[in-house]
Amino acid sequence: MKGLTEIIIGFFDLLEAEGQLLQRNALRTLRMALFLALGLLFGAAALAFLVAALYNALAYALNPGWVLCIMAIVCAGIAGGLLWMSLPRKKQTT
């Protein structure tokens, strides 16, 4: 009977330790996801300000039609660069 009691107590001790580990890892993951989301939000805002500043700078020098054309090319380049960076990389084996 004593052996069964020790097994049950050991099981619940293990369960408690795993629960604490799960809680700690869940909080760490949540914090990292929050930082990632905030970083992406601020990065998107910075990119929007960059595009707006470039539009204002070009609006003084060029015809508005050409400014929109140049801005479309710049935005397409930015989008292409971001999409290219998001592609999975192949690991090179040497």
mmCIF file as gemmi writes it, N, C-alpha and C atoms, coordinates in Angstrom:
data_model
loop_
_atom_site.group_PDB
_atom_site.id
_atom_site.type_symbol
_atom_site.label_atom_id
_atom_site.label_alt_id
_atom_site.label_comp_id
_atom_site.label_asym_id
_atom_site.label_entity_id
_atom_site.label_seq_id
_atom_site.pdbx_PDB_ins_code
_atom_site.Cartn_x
_atom_site.Cartn_y
_atom_site.Cartn_z
_atom_site.occupancy
_atom_site.B_iso_or_equiv
_atom_site.pdbx_formal_charge
_atom_site.auth_seq_id
_atom_site.auth_asym_id
_atom_site.pdbx_PDB_model_num
ATOM 1 N N . MET Axp A 1 ? 0.817 -1.192 0 1 0 ? 1 A 1
ATOM 2 C CA . MET Axp A 1 ? 0 0 0 1 0 ? 1 A 1
ATOM 3 C C . MET Axp A 1 ? 0.861 1.257 0 1 0 ? 1 A 1
ATOM 4 N N . LYS Axp A 2 ? 2.021 1.147 0.689 1 0 ? 2 A 1
ATOM 5 C CA . LYS Axp A 2 ? 2.902 2.302 0.759 1 0 ? 2 A 1
ATOM 6 C C . LYS Axp A 2 ? 3.48 2.619 -0.615 1 0 ? 2 A 1
ATOM 7 N N . GLY Axp A 3 ? 3.766 1.613 -1.405 1 0 ? 3 A 1
ATOM 8 C CA . GLY Axp A 3 ? 4.311 1.82 -2.751 1 0 ? 3 A 1
ATOM 9 C C . GLY Axp A 3 ? 3.326 2.529 -3.66 1 0 ? 3 A 1
ATOM 10 N N . LEU Axp A 4 ? 2.042 2.151 -3.558 1 0 ? 4 A 1
ATOM 11 C CA . LEU Axp A 4 ? 1.011 2.795 -4.364 1 0 ? 4 A 1
ATOM 12 C C . LEU Axp A 4 ? 0.861 4.257 -3.985 1 0 ? 4 A 1
ATOM 13 N N . THR Axp A 5 ? 0.933 4.562 -2.715 1 0 ? 5 A 1
ATOM 14 C CA . THR Axp A 5 ? 0.84 5.939 -2.242 1 0 ? 5 A 1
ATOM 15 C C . THR Axp A 5 ? 2.01 6.763 -2.76 1 0 ? 5 A 1
ATOM 16 N N . GLU Axp A 6 ? 3.201 6.19 -2.731 1 0 ? 6 A 1
ATOM 17 C CA . GLU Axp A 6 ? 4.377 6.904 -3.238 1 0 ? 6 A 1
ATOM 18 C C . GLU Axp A 6 ? 4.269 7.152 -4.742 1 0 ? 6 A 1
ATOM 19 N N . ILE Axp A 7 ? 3.728 6.208 -5.481 1 0 ? 7 A 1
ATOM 20 C CA . ILE Axp A 7 ? 3.546 6.378 -6.92 1 0 ? 7 A 1
ATOM 21 C C . ILE Axp A 7 ? 2.552 7.501 -7.199 1 0 ? 7 A 1
ATOM 22 N N . ILE Axp A 8 ? 1.455 7.525 -6.451 1 0 ? 8 A 1
ATOM 23 C CA . ILE Axp A 8 ? 0.442 8.561 -6.655 1 0 ? 8 A 1
ATOM 24 C C . ILE Axp A 8 ? 1.001 9.931 -6.292 1 0 ? 8 A 1
ATOM 25 N N . ILE Axp A 9 ? 1.722 10.027 -5.182 1 0 ? 9 A 1
ATOM 26 C CA . ILE Axp A 9 ? 2.317 11.3 -4.779 1 0 ? 9 A 1
ATOM 27 C C . ILE Axp A 9 ? 3.366 11.744 -5.798 1 0 ? 9 A 1
ATOM 28 N N . GLY Axp A 10 ? 4.17 10.825 -6.266 1 0 ? 10 A 1
ATOM 29 C CA . GLY Axp A 10 ? 5.162 11.145 -7.291 1 0 ? 10 A 1
ATOM 30 C C . GLY Axp A 10 ? 4.512 11.615 -8.586 1 0 ? 10 A 1
ATOM 31 N N . PHE Axp A 11 ? 3.388 10.982 -8.948 1 0 ? 11 A 1
ATOM 32 C CA . PHE Axp A 11 ? 2.671 11.391 -10.153 1 0 ? 11 A 1
ATOM 33 C C . PHE Axp A 11 ? 2.16 12.814 -10.03 1 0 ? 11 A 1
ATOM 34 N N . PHE Axp A 12 ? 1.568 13.152 -8.883 1 0 ? 12 A 1
ATOM 35 C CA . PHE Axp A 12 ? 1.041 14.502 -8.713 1 0 ? 12 A 1
ATOM 36 C C . PHE Axp A 12 ? 2.159 15.536 -8.577 1 0 ? 12 A 1
ATOM 37 N N . ASP Axp A 13 ? 3.294 15.156 -8.021 1 0 ? 13 A 1
ATOM 38 C CA . ASP Axp A 13 ? 4.448 16.067 -7.999 1 0 ? 13 A 1
ATOM 39 C C . ASP Axp A 13 ? 4.93 16.351 -9.422 1 0 ? 13 A 1
ATOM 40 N N . LEU Axp A 14 ? 5.002 15.31 -10.228 1 0 ? 14 A 1
ATOM 41 C CA . LEU Axp A 14 ? 5.391 15.481 -11.624 1 0 ? 14 A 1
ATOM 42 C C . LEU Axp A 14 ? 4.374 16.335 -12.373 1 0 ? 14 A 1
ATOM 43 N N . LEU Axp A 15 ? 3.105 16.099 -12.114 1 0 ? 15 A 1
ATOM 44 C CA . LEU Axp A 15 ? 2.05 16.876 -12.753 1 0 ? 15 A 1
ATOM 45 C C . LEU Axp A 15 ? 2.14 18.347 -12.373 1 0 ? 15 A 1
ATOM 46 N N . GLU Axp A 16 ? 2.436 18.645 -11.117 1 0 ? 16 A 1
ATOM 47 C CA . GLU Axp A 16 ? 2.58 20.023 -10.667 1 0 ? 16 A 1
ATOM 48 C C . GLU Axp A 16 ? 3.784 20.696 -11.333 1 0 ? 16 A 1
ATOM 49 N N . ALA Axp A 17 ? 4.897 19.99 -11.416 1 0 ? 17 A 1
ATOM 50 C CA . ALA Axp A 17 ? 6.095 20.555 -12.041 1 0 ? 17 A 1
ATOM 51 C C . ALA Axp A 17 ? 5.862 20.818 -13.529 1 0 ? 17 A 1
ATOM 52 N N . GLU Axp A 18 ? 5.212 19.907 -14.209 1 0 ? 18 A 1
ATOM 53 C CA . GLU Axp A 18 ? 4.929 20.104 -15.628 1 0 ? 18 A 1
ATOM 54 C C . GLU Axp A 18 ? 3.938 21.237 -15.836 1 0 ? 18 A 1
ATOM 55 N N . GLY Axp A 19 ? 2.985 21.383 -14.929 1 0 ? 19 A 1
ATOM 56 C CA . GLY Axp A 19 ? 2.028 22.49 -15.01 1 0 ? 19 A 1
ATOM 57 C C . GLY Axp A 19 ? 2.714 23.839 -14.86 1 0 ? 19 A 1
ATOM 58 N N . GLN Axp A 20 ? 3.659 23.927 -13.929 1 0 ? 20 A 1
ATOM 59 C CA . GLN Axp A 20 ? 4.405 25.175 -13.751 1 0 ? 20 A 1
ATOM 60 C C . GLN Axp A 20 ? 5.262 25.476 -14.972 1 0 ? 20 A 1
ATOM 61 N N . LEU Axp A 21 ? 5.873 24.445 -15.545 1 0 ? 21 A 1
ATOM 62 C CA . LEU Axp A 21 ? 6.671 24.631 -16.75 1 0 ? 21 A 1
ATOM 63 C C . LEU Axp A 21 ? 5.799 25.087 -17.918 1 0 ? 21 A 1
ATOM 64 N N . LEU Axp A 22 ? 4.618 24.494 -18.036 1 0 ? 22 A 1
ATOM 65 C CA . LEU Axp A 22 ? 3.688 24.887 -19.088 1 0 ? 22 A 1
ATOM 66 C C . LEU Axp A 22 ? 3.251 26.332 -18.916 1 0 ? 22 A 1
ATOM 67 N N . GLN Axp A 23 ? 2.964 26.734 -17.707 1 0 ? 23 A 1
ATOM 68 C CA . GLN Axp A 23 ? 2.549 28.107 -17.445 1 0 ? 23 A 1
ATOM 69 C C . GLN Axp A 23 ? 3.678 29.082 -17.79 1 0 ? 23 A 1
ATOM 70 N N . ARG Axp A 24 ? 4.881 28.771 -17.386 1 0 ? 24 A 1
ATOM 71 C CA . ARG Axp A 24 ? 6.023 29.651 -17.663 1 0 ? 24 A 1
ATOM 72 C C . ARG Axp A 24 ? 6.275 29.766 -19.163 1 0 ? 24 A 1
ATOM 73 N N . ASN Axp A 25 ? 6.209 28.647 -19.874 1 0 ? 25 A 1
ATOM 74 C CA . ASN Axp A 25 ? 6.421 28.677 -21.322 1 0 ? 25 A 1
ATOM 75 C C . ASN Axp A 25 ? 5.282 29.385 -22.048 1 0 ? 25 A 1
ATOM 76 N N . ALA Axp A 26 ? 4.061 29.225 -21.573 1 0 ? 26 A 1
ATOM 77 C CA . ALA Axp A 26 ? 2.925 29.906 -22.197 1 0 ? 26 A 1
ATOM 78 C C . ALA Axp A 26 ? 3.047 31.417 -22.025 1 0 ? 26 A 1
ATOM 79 N N . LEU Axp A 27 ? 3.446 31.864 -20.851 1 0 ? 27 A 1
ATOM 80 C CA . LEU Axp A 27 ? 3.621 33.299 -20.627 1 0 ? 27 A 1
ATOM 81 C C . LEU Axp A 27 ? 4.771 33.85 -21.473 1 0 ? 27 A 1
ATOM 82 N N . ARG Axp A 28 ? 5.842 33.099 -21.593 1 0 ? 28 A 1
ATOM 83 C CA . ARG Axp A 28 ? 6.974 33.537 -22.415 1 0 ? 28 A 1
ATOM 84 C C . ARG Axp A 28 ? 6.56 33.639 -23.885 1 0 ? 28 A 1
ATOM 85 N N . THR Axp A 29 ? 5.799 32.661 -24.362 1 0 ? 29 A 1
ATOM 86 C CA . THR Axp A 29 ? 5.33 32.683 -25.744 1 0 ? 29 A 1
ATOM 87 C C . THR Axp A 29 ? 4.384 33.844 -25.984 1 0 ? 29 A 1
ATOM 88 N N . LEU Axp A 30 ? 3.497 34.108 -25.053 1 0 ? 30 A 1
ATOM 89 C CA . LEU Axp A 30 ? 2.568 35.222 -25.177 1 0 ? 30 A 1
ATOM 90 C C . LEU Axp A 30 ? 3.305 36.554 -25.206 1 0 ? 30 A 1
ATOM 91 N N . ARG Axp A 31 ? 4.308 36.699 -24.351 1 0 ? 31 A 1
ATOM 92 C CA . ARG Axp A 31 ? 5.093 37.933 -24.323 1 0 ? 31 A 1
ATOM 93 C C . ARG Axp A 31 ? 5.845 38.127 -25.635 1 0 ? 31 A 1
ATOM 94 N N . MET Axp A 32 ? 6.433 37.067 -26.165 1 0 ? 32 A 1
ATOM 95 C CA . MET Axp A 32 ? 7.161 37.172 -27.43 1 0 ? 32 A 1
ATOM 96 C C . MET Axp A 32 ? 6.209 37.501 -28.581 1 0 ? 32 A 1
ATOM 97 N N . ALA Axp A 33 ? 5.012 36.923 -28.577 1 0 ? 33 A 1
ATOM 98 C CA . ALA Axp A 33 ? 4.028 37.224 -29.617 1 0 ? 33 A 1
ATOM 99 C C . ALA Axp A 33 ? 3.577 38.676 -29.537 1 0 ? 33 A 1
ATOM 100 N N . LEU Axp A 34 ? 3.424 39.186 -28.324 1 0 ? 34 A 1
ATOM 101 C CA . LEU Axp A 34 ? 3.037 40.588 -28.147 1 0 ? 34 A 1
ATOM 102 C C . LEU Axp A 34 ? 4.124 41.515 -28.665 1 0 ? 34 A 1
ATOM 103 N N . PHE Axp A 35 ? 5.382 41.229 -28.347 1 0 ? 35 A 1
ATOM 104 C CA . PHE Axp A 35 ? 6.48 42.051 -28.845 1 0 ? 35 A 1
ATOM 105 C C . PHE Axp A 35 ? 6.579 41.985 -30.367 1 0 ? 35 A 1
ATOM 106 N N . LEU Axp A 36 ? 6.359 40.814 -30.929 1 0 ? 36 A 1
ATOM 107 C CA . LEU Axp A 36 ? 6.395 40.655 -32.375 1 0 ? 36 A 1
ATOM 108 C C . LEU Axp A 36 ? 5.28 41.468 -33.032 1 0 ? 36 A 1
ATOM 109 N N . ALA Axp A 37 ? 4.081 41.404 -32.47 1 0 ? 37 A 1
ATOM 110 C CA . ALA Axp A 37 ? 2.959 42.159 -33.025 1 0 ? 37 A 1
ATOM 111 C C . ALA Axp A 37 ? 3.209 43.664 -32.93 1 0 ? 37 A 1
ATOM 112 N N . LEU Axp A 38 ? 3.732 44.118 -31.81 1 0 ? 38 A 1
ATOM 113 C CA . LEU Axp A 38 ? 4.037 45.543 -31.676 1 0 ? 38 A 1
ATOM 114 C C . LEU Axp A 38 ? 5.14 45.964 -32.635 1 0 ? 38 A 1
ATOM 115 N N . GLY Axp A 39 ? 6.143 45.132 -32.804 1 0 ? 39 A 1
ATOM 116 C CA . GLY Axp A 39 ? 7.217 45.432 -33.746 1 0 ? 39 A 1
ATOM 117 C C . GLY Axp A 39 ? 6.696 45.527 -35.172 1 0 ? 39 A 1
ATOM 118 N N . LEU Axp A 40 ? 5.82 44.61 -35.551 1 0 ? 40 A 1
ATOM 119 C CA . LEU Axp A 40 ? 5.247 44.656 -36.887 1 0 ? 40 A 1
ATOM 120 C C . LEU Axp A 40 ? 4.379 45.889 -37.078 1 0 ? 40 A 1
ATOM 121 N N . LEU Axp A 41 ? 3.631 46.269 -36.049 1 0 ? 41 A 1
ATOM 122 C CA . LEU Axp A 41 ? 2.784 47.454 -36.125 1 0 ? 41 A 1
ATOM 123 C C . LEU Axp A 41 ? 3.619 48.717 -36.294 1 0 ? 41 A 1
ATOM 124 N N . PHE Axp A 42 ? 4.66 48.856 -35.494 1 0 ? 42 A 1
ATOM 125 C CA . PHE Axp A 42 ? 5.521 50.033 -35.606 1 0 ? 42 A 1
ATOM 126 C C . PHE Axp A 42 ? 6.318 50.017 -36.912 1 0 ? 42 A 1
ATOM 127 N N . GLY Axp A 43 ? 6.696 48.858 -37.387 1 0 ? 43 A 1
ATOM 128 C CA . GLY Axp A 43 ? 7.38 48.768 -38.674 1 0 ? 43 A 1
ATOM 129 C C . GLY Axp A 43 ? 6.475 49.193 -39.825 1 0 ? 43 A 1
ATOM 130 N N . ALA Axp A 44 ? 5.211 48.776 -39.777 1 0 ? 44 A 1
ATOM 131 C CA . ALA Axp A 44 ? 4.259 49.181 -40.815 1 0 ? 44 A 1
ATOM 132 C C . ALA Axp A 44 ? 4.01 50.689 -40.762 1 0 ? 44 A 1
ATOM 133 N N . ALA Axp A 45 ? 3.92 51.243 -39.564 1 0 ? 45 A 1
ATOM 134 C CA . ALA Axp A 45 ? 3.735 52.69 -39.434 1 0 ? 45 A 1
ATOM 135 C C . ALA Axp A 45 ? 4.954 53.444 -39.97 1 0 ? 45 A 1
ATOM 136 N N . ALA Axp A 46 ? 6.145 52.958 -39.684 1 0 ? 46 A 1
ATOM 137 C CA . ALA Axp A 46 ? 7.362 53.604 -40.185 1 0 ? 46 A 1
ATOM 138 C C . ALA Axp A 46 ? 7.412 53.544 -41.708 1 0 ? 46 A 1
ATOM 139 N N . LEU Axp A 47 ? 7.029 52.429 -42.275 1 0 ? 47 A 1
ATOM 140 C CA . LEU Axp A 47 ? 7.009 52.301 -43.728 1 0 ? 47 A 1
ATOM 141 C C . LEU Axp A 47 ? 5.973 53.239 -44.338 1 0 ? 47 A 1
ATOM 142 N N . ALA Axp A 48 ? 4.823 53.374 -43.701 1 0 ? 48 A 1
ATOM 143 C CA . ALA Axp A 48 ? 3.801 54.303 -44.192 1 0 ? 48 A 1
ATOM 144 C C . ALA Axp A 48 ? 4.296 55.746 -44.135 1 0 ? 48 A 1
ATOM 145 N N . PHE Axp A 49 ? 4.982 56.118 -43.063 1 0 ? 49 A 1
ATOM 146 C CA . PHE Axp A 49 ? 5.538 57.469 -42.969 1 0 ? 49 A 1
ATOM 147 C C . PHE Axp A 49 ? 6.617 57.693 -44.022 1 0 ? 49 A 1
ATOM 148 N N . LEU Axp A 50 ? 7.405 56.68 -44.3 1 0 ? 50 A 1
ATOM 149 C CA . LEU Axp A 50 ? 8.443 56.791 -45.327 1 0 ? 50 A 1
ATOM 150 C C . LEU Axp A 50 ? 7.821 57.035 -46.697 1 0 ? 50 A 1
ATOM 151 N N . VAL Axp A 51 ? 6.78 56.288 -47.021 1 0 ? 51 A 1
ATOM 152 C CA . VAL Axp A 51 ? 6.107 56.453 -48.307 1 0 ? 51 A 1
ATOM 153 C C . VAL Axp A 51 ? 5.449 57.832 -48.384 1 0 ? 51 A 1
ATOM 154 N N . ALA Axp A 52 ? 4.826 58.277 -47.302 1 0 ? 52 A 1
ATOM 155 C CA . ALA Axp A 52 ? 4.198 59.606 -47.297 1 0 ? 52 A 1
ATOM 156 C C . ALA Axp A 52 ? 5.24 60.714 -47.448 1 0 ? 52 A 1
ATOM 157 N N . ALA Axp A 53 ? 6.376 60.572 -46.794 1 0 ? 53 A 1
ATOM 158 C CA . ALA Axp A 53 ? 7.429 61.575 -46.909 1 0 ? 53 A 1
ATOM 159 C C . ALA Axp A 53 ? 7.994 61.609 -48.325 1 0 ? 53 A 1
ATOM 160 N N . LEU Axp A 54 ? 8.176 60.453 -48.938 1 0 ? 54 A 1
ATOM 161 C CA . LEU Axp A 54 ? 8.668 60.405 -50.305 1 0 ? 54 A 1
ATOM 162 C C . LEU Axp A 54 ? 7.657 61.029 -51.263 1 0 ? 54 A 1
ATOM 163 N N . TYR Axp A 55 ? 6.376 60.788 -51.039 1 0 ? 55 A 1
ATOM 164 C CA . TYR Axp A 55 ? 5.341 61.387 -51.871 1 0 ? 55 A 1
ATOM 165 C C . TYR Axp A 55 ? 5.37 62.911 -51.749 1 0 ? 55 A 1
ATOM 166 N N . ASN Axp A 56 ? 5.477 63.423 -50.532 1 0 ? 56 A 1
ATOM 167 C CA . ASN Axp A 56 ? 5.523 64.87 -50.339 1 0 ? 56 A 1
ATOM 168 C C . ASN Axp A 56 ? 6.763 65.478 -50.98 1 0 ? 56 A 1
ATOM 169 N N . ALA Axp A 57 ? 7.89 64.796 -50.866 1 0 ? 57 A 1
ATOM 170 C CA . ALA Axp A 57 ? 9.122 65.318 -51.454 1 0 ? 57 A 1
ATOM 171 C C . ALA Axp A 57 ? 9.027 65.352 -52.976 1 0 ? 57 A 1
ATOM 172 N N . LEU Axp A 58 ? 8.438 64.332 -53.576 1 0 ? 58 A 1
ATOM 173 C CA . LEU Axp A 58 ? 8.313 64.302 -55.031 1 0 ? 58 A 1
ATOM 174 C C . LEU Axp A 58 ? 7.209 65.22 -55.532 1 0 ? 58 A 1
ATOM 175 N N . ALA Axp A 59 ? 6.194 65.486 -54.724 1 0 ? 59 A 1
ATOM 176 C CA . ALA Axp A 59 ? 5.07 66.332 -55.14 1 0 ? 59 A 1
ATOM 177 C C . ALA Axp A 59 ? 5.518 67.761 -55.403 1 0 ? 59 A 1
ATOM 178 N N . TYR Axp A 60 ? 6.564 68.212 -54.73 1 0 ? 60 A 1
ATOM 179 C CA . TYR Axp A 60 ? 7.063 69.568 -54.969 1 0 ? 60 A 1
ATOM 180 C C . TYR Axp A 60 ? 7.803 69.67 -56.297 1 0 ? 60 A 1
ATOM 181 N N . ALA Axp A 61 ? 8.399 68.594 -56.76 1 0 ? 61 A 1
ATOM 182 C CA . ALA Axp A 61 ? 9.278 68.66 -57.921 1 0 ? 61 A 1
ATOM 183 C C . ALA Axp A 61 ? 8.623 68.182 -59.218 1 0 ? 61 A 1
ATOM 184 N N . LEU Axp A 62 ? 7.647 67.288 -59.147 1 0 ? 62 A 1
ATOM 185 C CA . LEU Axp A 62 ? 7.125 66.659 -60.357 1 0 ? 62 A 1
ATOM 186 C C . LEU Axp A 62 ? 5.621 66.842 -60.481 1 0 ? 62 A 1
ATOM 187 N N . ASN Axp A 63 ? 5.136 66.478 -61.657 1 0 ? 63 A 1
ATOM 188 C CA . ASN Axp A 63 ? 3.704 66.446 -61.937 1 0 ? 63 A 1
ATOM 189 C C . ASN Axp A 63 ? 3.055 65.358 -61.072 1 0 ? 63 A 1
ATOM 190 N N . PRO Axp A 64 ? 1.843 65.586 -60.522 1 0 ? 64 A 1
ATOM 191 C CA . PRO Axp A 64 ? 1.218 64.578 -59.636 1 0 ? 64 A 1
ATOM 192 C C . PRO Axp A 64 ? 1.039 63.207 -60.284 1 0 ? 64 A 1
ATOM 193 N N . GLY Axp A 65 ? 0.826 63.147 -61.575 1 0 ? 65 A 1
ATOM 194 C CA . GLY Axp A 65 ? 0.703 61.846 -62.24 1 0 ? 65 A 1
ATOM 195 C C . GLY Axp A 65 ? 1.993 61.051 -62.174 1 0 ? 65 A 1
ATOM 196 N N . TRP Axp A 66 ? 3.121 61.718 -62.396 1 0 ? 66 A 1
ATOM 197 C CA . TRP Axp A 66 ? 4.415 61.039 -62.314 1 0 ? 66 A 1
ATOM 198 C C . TRP Axp A 66 ? 4.754 60.648 -60.887 1 0 ? 66 A 1
ATOM 199 N N . VAL Axp A 67 ? 4.352 61.484 -59.942 1 0 ? 67 A 1
ATOM 200 C CA . VAL Axp A 67 ? 4.607 61.164 -58.539 1 0 ? 67 A 1
ATOM 201 C C . VAL Axp A 67 ? 3.896 59.869 -58.159 1 0 ? 67 A 1
ATOM 202 N N . LEU Axp A 68 ? 2.633 59.741 -58.574 1 0 ? 68 A 1
ATOM 203 C CA . LEU Axp A 68 ? 1.889 58.516 -58.274 1 0 ? 68 A 1
ATOM 204 C C . LEU Axp A 68 ? 2.51 57.306 -58.963 1 0 ? 68 A 1
ATOM 205 N N . CYS Axp A 69 ? 3.007 57.49 -60.167 1 0 ? 69 A 1
ATOM 206 C CA . CYS Axp A 69 ? 3.666 56.391 -60.871 1 0 ? 69 A 1
ATOM 207 C C . CYS Axp A 69 ? 4.937 55.962 -60.132 1 0 ? 69 A 1
ATOM 208 N N . ILE Axp A 70 ? 5.744 56.909 -59.729 1 0 ? 70 A 1
ATOM 209 C CA . ILE Axp A 70 ? 6.973 56.598 -58.999 1 0 ? 70 A 1
ATOM 210 C C . ILE Axp A 70 ? 6.642 55.93 -57.659 1 0 ? 70 A 1
ATOM 211 N N . MET Axp A 71 ? 5.624 56.437 -56.978 1 0 ? 71 A 1
ATOM 212 C CA . MET Axp A 71 ? 5.243 55.86 -55.683 1 0 ? 71 A 1
ATOM 213 C C . MET Axp A 71 ? 4.722 54.433 -55.854 1 0 ? 71 A 1
ATOM 214 N N . ALA Axp A 72 ? 4.012 54.171 -56.956 1 0 ? 72 A 1
ATOM 215 C CA . ALA Axp A 72 ? 3.538 52.801 -57.214 1 0 ? 72 A 1
ATOM 216 C C . ALA Axp A 72 ? 4.719 51.86 -57.404 1 0 ? 72 A 1
ATOM 217 N N . ILE Axp A 73 ? 5.738 52.318 -58.125 1 0 ? 73 A 1
ATOM 218 C CA . ILE Axp A 73 ? 6.922 51.49 -58.338 1 0 ? 73 A 1
ATOM 219 C C . ILE Axp A 73 ? 7.662 51.252 -57.02 1 0 ? 73 A 1
ATOM 220 N N . VAL Axp A 74 ? 7.779 52.31 -56.204 1 0 ? 74 A 1
ATOM 221 C CA . VAL Axp A 74 ? 8.458 52.179 -54.906 1 0 ? 74 A 1
ATOM 222 C C . VAL Axp A 74 ? 7.703 51.201 -54.004 1 0 ? 74 A 1
ATOM 223 N N . CYS Axp A 75 ? 6.376 51.35 -53.935 1 0 ? 75 A 1
ATOM 224 C CA . CYS Axp A 75 ? 5.575 50.459 -53.08 1 0 ? 75 A 1
ATOM 225 C C . CYS Axp A 75 ? 5.618 49.019 -53.584 1 0 ? 75 A 1
ATOM 226 N N . ALA Axp A 76 ? 5.614 48.834 -54.905 1 0 ? 76 A 1
ATOM 227 C CA . ALA Axp A 76 ? 5.729 47.479 -55.454 1 0 ? 76 A 1
ATOM 228 C C . ALA Axp A 76 ? 7.09 46.882 -55.112 1 0 ? 76 A 1
ATOM 229 N N . GLY Axp A 77 ? 8.131 47.707 -55.158 1 0 ? 77 A 1
ATOM 230 C CA . GLY Axp A 77 ? 9.462 47.227 -54.782 1 0 ? 77 A 1
ATOM 231 C C . GLY Axp A 77 ? 9.531 46.843 -53.314 1 0 ? 77 A 1
ATOM 232 N N . ILE Axp A 78 ? 8.927 47.65 -52.453 1 0 ? 78 A 1
ATOM 233 C CA . ILE Axp A 78 ? 8.907 47.341 -51.023 1 0 ? 78 A 1
ATOM 234 C C . ILE Axp A 78 ? 8.146 46.041 -50.774 1 0 ? 78 A 1
ATOM 235 N N . ALA Axp A 79 ? 6.974 45.905 -51.419 1 0 ? 79 A 1
ATOM 236 C CA . ALA Axp A 79 ? 6.172 44.688 -51.24 1 0 ? 79 A 1
ATOM 237 C C . ALA Axp A 79 ? 6.926 43.465 -51.755 1 0 ? 79 A 1
ATOM 238 N N . GLY Axp A 80 ? 7.587 43.61 -52.903 1 0 ? 80 A 1
ATOM 239 C CA . GLY Axp A 80 ? 8.363 42.495 -53.437 1 0 ? 80 A 1
ATOM 240 C C . GLY Axp A 80 ? 9.511 42.105 -52.526 1 0 ? 80 A 1
ATOM 241 N N . GLY Axp A 81 ? 10.174 43.107 -51.964 1 0 ? 81 A 1
ATOM 242 C CA . GLY Axp A 81 ? 11.258 42.822 -51.025 1 0 ? 81 A 1
ATOM 243 C C . GLY Axp A 81 ? 10.773 42.115 -49.773 1 0 ? 81 A 1
ATOM 244 N N . LEU Axp A 82 ? 9.642 42.56 -49.248 1 0 ? 82 A 1
ATOM 245 C CA . LEU Axp A 82 ? 9.094 41.908 -48.056 1 0 ? 82 A 1
ATOM 246 C C . LEU Axp A 82 ? 8.658 40.479 -48.349 1 0 ? 82 A 1
ATOM 247 N N . LEU Axp A 83 ? 8.047 40.274 -49.516 1 0 ? 83 A 1
ATOM 248 C CA . LEU Axp A 83 ? 7.649 38.918 -49.882 1 0 ? 83 A 1
ATOM 249 C C . LEU Axp A 83 ? 8.858 38.027 -50.108 1 0 ? 83 A 1
ATOM 250 N N . TRP Axp A 84 ? 9.912 38.563 -50.719 1 0 ? 84 A 1
ATOM 251 C CA . TRP Axp A 84 ? 11.12 37.786 -50.946 1 0 ? 84 A 1
ATOM 252 C C . TRP Axp A 84 ? 11.771 37.399 -49.621 1 0 ? 84 A 1
ATOM 253 N N . MET Axp A 85 ? 11.761 38.334 -48.651 1 0 ? 85 A 1
ATOM 254 C CA . MET Axp A 85 ? 12.349 38.039 -47.343 1 0 ? 85 A 1
ATOM 255 C C . MET Axp A 85 ? 11.552 36.988 -46.588 1 0 ? 85 A 1
ATOM 256 N N . SER Axp A 86 ? 10.257 36.862 -46.887 1 0 ? 86 A 1
ATOM 257 C CA . SER Axp A 86 ? 9.431 35.898 -46.156 1 0 ? 86 A 1
ATOM 258 C C . SER Axp A 86 ? 9.51 34.491 -46.733 1 0 ? 86 A 1
ATOM 259 N N . LEU Axp A 87 ? 10.177 34.319 -47.879 1 0 ? 87 A 1
ATOM 260 C CA . LEU Axp A 87 ? 10.306 32.979 -48.463 1 0 ? 87 A 1
ATOM 261 C C . LEU Axp A 87 ? 11.172 32.094 -47.584 1 0 ? 87 A 1
ATOM 262 N N . PRO Axp A 88 ? 10.82 30.826 -47.485 1 0 ? 88 A 1
ATOM 263 C CA . PRO Axp A 88 ? 11.673 29.923 -46.7 1 0 ? 88 A 1
ATOM 264 C C . PRO Axp A 88 ? 13.015 29.735 -47.388 1 0 ? 88 A 1
ATOM 265 N N . ARG Axp A 89 ? 14.041 29.686 -46.63 1 0 ? 89 A 1
ATOM 266 C CA . ARG Axp A 89 ? 15.4 29.538 -47.139 1 0 ? 89 A 1
ATOM 267 C C . ARG Axp A 89 ? 15.762 28.06 -47.203 1 0 ? 89 A 1
ATOM 268 N N . LYS Axp A 90 ? 16.432 27.679 -48.282 1 0 ? 90 A 1
ATOM 269 C CA . LYS Axp A 90 ? 16.935 26.309 -48.393 1 0 ? 90 A 1
ATOM 270 C C . LYS Axp A 90 ? 18.259 26.237 -47.656 1 0 ? 90 A 1
ATOM 271 N N . LYS Axp A 91 ? 18.419 25.22 -46.876 1 0 ? 91 A 1
ATOM 272 C CA . LYS Axp A 91 ? 19.681 25.019 -46.159 1 0 ? 91 A 1
ATOM 273 C C . LYS Axp A 91 ? 20.676 24.397 -47.12 1 0 ? 91 A 1
ATOM 274 N N . GLN Axp A 92 ? 21.843 25.015 -47.191 1 0 ? 92 A 1
ATOM 275 C CA . GLN Axp A 92 ? 22.877 24.499 -48.077 1 0 ? 92 A 1
ATOM 276 C C . GLN Axp A 92 ? 23.665 23.415 -47.354 1 0 ? 92 A 1
ATOM 277 N N . THR Axp A 93 ? 23.825 22.308 -48.023 1 0 ? 93 A 1
ATOM 278 C CA . THR Axp A 93 ? 24.634 21.233 -47.46 1 0 ? 93 A 1
ATOM 279 C C . THR Axp A 93 ? 25.97 21.222 -48.165 1 0 ? 93 A 1
ATOM 280 N N . THR Axp A 94 ? 27.016 21.201 -47.391 1 0 ? 94 A 1
ATOM 281 C CA . THR Axp A 94 ? 28.358 21.203 -47.983 1 0 ? 94 A 1
ATOM 282 C C . THR Axp A 94 ? 29.084 19.924 -47.65 1 0 ? 94 A 1
